[in-house]
């Protein structure tokens, strides 16, 4: 049975009180982290967005209604949801997801005249390869 099918299954299992308390605590912590992200969003830099994403991931891990909304969003906009799916894995790949999103933002911002950004990115990549290999 797939994850989506399990969410729509008519059979309901009663969770233990500890699991229910844990889910409520994780959801409350997620809401708190999202609110913290909203509060720090006006500060310089993109500090609020990663904090809000972390809070949404906590909510998604704990809440059935959030999982249903996530599946609907995944069906509607798979390219937008894919990075979040990669971050929700057991061993998430932060660096590749960050790099992929950086390239997407660059492509959106610089429709023409990408030459200087491309050269800078290649120099940066060469520098990282020399440092870590």
C-alpha positions in Angstrom: 0.0 0.0 0.0 1.4 3.4 -1.0 1.6 6.3 1.3 -1.2 8.2 -0.5 -3.4 5.1 -0.4 -2.8 4.7 3.4 -3.9 8.3 4.0 -7.2 7.6 2.4 -7.8 4.2 3.9 -11.1 3.9 5.7 -9.5 1.7 8.5 -8.4 3.9 11.4 -5.9 2.8 14.0 -6.0 4.2 17.4 -2.6 5.6 18.3 -1.1 5.3 21.8 -1.4 8.4 24.0 2.4 8.9 23.8 2.4 8.9 20.0 -0.5 11.4 20.0 1.3 13.6 22.5 4.5 13.4 20.4 2.6 14.4 17.2 0.9 17.3 19.0 4.3 18.5 20.4 6.0 18.2 17.0 3.1 20.1 15.3 3.3 22.8 18.0 7.1 23.1 17.7 6.7 23.3 13.9 4.2 26.1 14.2 6.5 27.9 16.6 9.4 27.6 14.2 7.3 28.9 11.3 6.3 31.9 13.4 9.9 32.5 14.3 10.8 32.4 10.6 8.0 35.0 10.0 9.4 37.2 12.7 13.0 37.1 11.5 12.0 37.4 7.8 12.3 41.2 7.6 16.0 41.0 8.7 18.6 41.4 6.0 19.4 38.2 4.2 17.2 35.2 3.5 17.3 34.0 7.1 13.5 33.6 7.5 12.9 31.3 4.6 15.0 28.4 5.7 13.6 28.6 9.2 10.1 28.6 7.9 10.9 25.6 5.7 12.3 23.7 8.7 9.0 24.5 10.6 6.9 23.3 7.7 8.9 20.1 7.6 8.3 19.5 11.3 4.6 20.0 10.7 4.6 17.7 7.7 6.3 14.9 9.7 3.6 15.1 12.4 0.3 16.0 10.8 -2.0 13.9 8.6 -3.8 17.0 7.2 -0.4 18.5 6.2 0.6 15.3 4.5 -2.6 15.3 2.5 -2.0 18.9 1.5 1.6 18.0 0.6 0.4 15.2 -1.7 -2.1 17.5 -3.4 0.6 20.1 -3.9 2.9 17.4 -5.3 0.4 16.4 -7.8 -0.3 20.0 -8.8 3.3 21.3 -8.9 5.8 18.4 -8.8 8.8 20.6 -9.7 8.1 22.9 -6.8 7.7 20.1 -4.3 10.6 18.0 -5.3 13.3 19.8 -3.3 11.2 19.5 -0.2 10.8 15.8 -0.8 14.6 15.5 -1.0 14.9 17.3 2.3 12.4 15.0 4.0 14.4 11.8 3.3 16.1 9.9 6.1 19.5 11.2 5.0 18.7 14.4 3.3 21.2 15.9 0.8 21.4 19.6 1.9 24.2 20.7 -0.4 22.8 19.4 -3.7 19.3 20.8 -2.9 20.8 24.1 -2.0 22.9 24.2 -5.2 19.9 23.2 -7.4 17.8 25.9 -5.9 20.6 28.5 -6.3 20.8 27.6 -10.0 17.0 27.9 -10.4 17.0 31.3 -8.8 19.9 32.4 -11.0 18.0 31.2 -14.1 14.9 33.1 -13.0 16.7 36.3 -12.2 19.1 36.4 -15.2 17.2 35.5 -18.3 19.9 37.1 -20.5 23.5 37.9 -20.0 24.4 34.8 -17.9 28.0 34.9 -19.0 29.5 36.6 -16.0 27.5 34.5 -13.5 28.4 31.2 -15.3 32.1 32.1 -15.3 31.9 33.0 -11.6 30.1 29.7 -10.7 32.6 27.7 -12.6 35.5 29.3 -10.7 33.7 28.7 -7.5 33.1 25.0 -8.4 36.8 24.6 -9.3 37.8 26.2 -6.0 35.6 23.8 -4.0 36.9 20.8 -5.9 40.5 21.8 -5.2 39.7 22.2 -1.5 37.8 18.9 -1.0 39.6 16.5 -3.4 
